[in-house]
């Protein structure tokens, strides 16, 4: 989860682009994981269309991010008692999209100039964990008592291989 508060104003667009390029560079390393749980939230100082355009540009599209919205209310910012649109955003990876239950803007509370944007997350019961590492235990079968009752250095099996048949028999223990 990364909170972004990008500089505002047209004179600072170069700074915004540099910050976004830096963030994108670091996020590209996380998407090598097959199903990353990424959330970017905060004040992007962009409207909805600008965020959507950013996410579909060539440099950002491989991150597979989507923009979550409150379907009933997209007013998140007020200045001089005038509302403006969608300066606070949730941008998430596909894995988080499936966890996101609801996005809502709470207009009852005004924190400085911004209304809080909340993302309710549900527990995903279908989330599969990566496969566990399985060790080859074929050689350890029936050696538990011997290992527990003997000198630990004498438990390891040693194969005397002097012919092709010995090699074939020994290799069967490892396959």
N, C-alpha and C positions, 0 to 999 in steps of 0.2 A: 504494500500500500504506500503510495507516494502522494503527499499533499503539495500541490503546485500553487504558487501565487506569482503569476507572471507580471512583469512591469506593464503599466498602462500608458496609453498615449501613443499617437502615431510617430512621435519622434524617437520612441524606444522600440520600434518594430524590429530593428536589427538585433537588439538584446534578446527579445523574445525568440527570434529565429535561432540564435546561438544557444539559448537555454534549451529549446525544444530539440535541437540537433544533439546536444549533449545527453539529454534524457533518452532520446531514441537510441543513441549509441549504446547506452547501458542496458536498455530494455531488450535490445537484440540478443544480448547474451542470455537473457532469461527465457526467451522463446525457443531456445534450443531444447528446453524441457518440453515434452510433448503436450502438456496441459497446464501451463503456468497459471497461477492465481494472481493476476495483476489488477490493481485498482489505482487509477489516477483521479484525484479529486481536488477541487478547489477553484480558485479564481483564475481562469484562463485569459480573462479580458478579451473574450471572443464571443460572438453570438453562436447560436446553434449551427447555422449554415457554415460558418468558418471552421467550427470544430469538425463537422462532418466532412468538409472539404479536406481538412488536414489529415483525417484518418484514412481517406481514400487516395492520398497522393502516393506516388511510387515508393517513396522512402518509408512511409508508415504502413502501407497496406499489408506487408508481410508480418506485422505484429498481431494481426487479426483482432484488433480492438473494436469495440462498439460503444456507442454513446447511449447511456440510460437516461430516460426522461420521466418526469411526472406527467402522465397522460392528461391530467385534469388541470394542471397549472404550471406554466413555465416562467412565471414572473419570480425572479430571485433577487432582484437588486432595486434599490430606490435611491434617488438623489434629489434633493430639494423637493421632496414629496411627489416626485414623478417616477413612475415605474419604468424599468428598462428590462430587456429580455435576456435571460439565460447567460449570465456571466459566471455562474457557478455550475460545475458539471461533474458527472461521474462518467469516466471512461474506463471500461473494464475489458478483460479478456473473455473469451467464450466460456471458460470454466466458471468465471464469476457471474456471467450472464445467467447461467443455469441456477446459480445459488440465489440470485437476486429475486426477492419476492415482490418488492414494491419500492418505488422511488417517490418521495413526496416532498413538497416544499411547505415549510411551516411558516405561514405569514402572520401568525399571532405574536411571534417574537422577532424583534428587529435588533440584530447585533451589528452595531455601527451602521453600515449601509447595506448589509446583506441579510437575506433571510436564510435560515438553516435549510440545507438540503439533506434529507435522510434517506438512507438505503437500508431497508429491512432485508435481512438475509435468512433464508431457510436452510436447515441442515439438509444436505444432499445425501440421501440414503443409498443412491445408486453409484456413488463415487467409489471407484475401484482403486485399490492401492497398487503400487507397482509390485511385480512378482518378487517373492522373497528368494534369496540366494539358496540354492540347494547344493549341498555338498555331496560328493561321491562317498557314500558310507559303506560301499560293498566290502571293503577290506576290514572295516571295523565290526562287521556282524560277528557275533559269537565270540568276541574278544573282550567284552565288558568285564566278566569275572576275572579273566586273566590279567587285564589291566589293573583292576582294583586290588588284586591279591599279590601282584608281583612287582618286581623292580621296574620302574617306568621306562628305563632304557632298554630293557629286554623284551618289550612287548611288540616292538615294530617288526614286521615280517621282513625277512631277507630272502630273496630268491636267488638260488644258484642257477644261472643260465649258462648252459654249455652247448646247447643244440637248438635247432629251429623249433623242435617240439617243446622244449622248455620255454622258449620265447613265446610261442603261441599260447601255452597254458598260463604263463604269467600275465600275458596281455589280456586274457579273458577276465582276470580279476579286476582290471581297471576299466573295462568297458561296461 
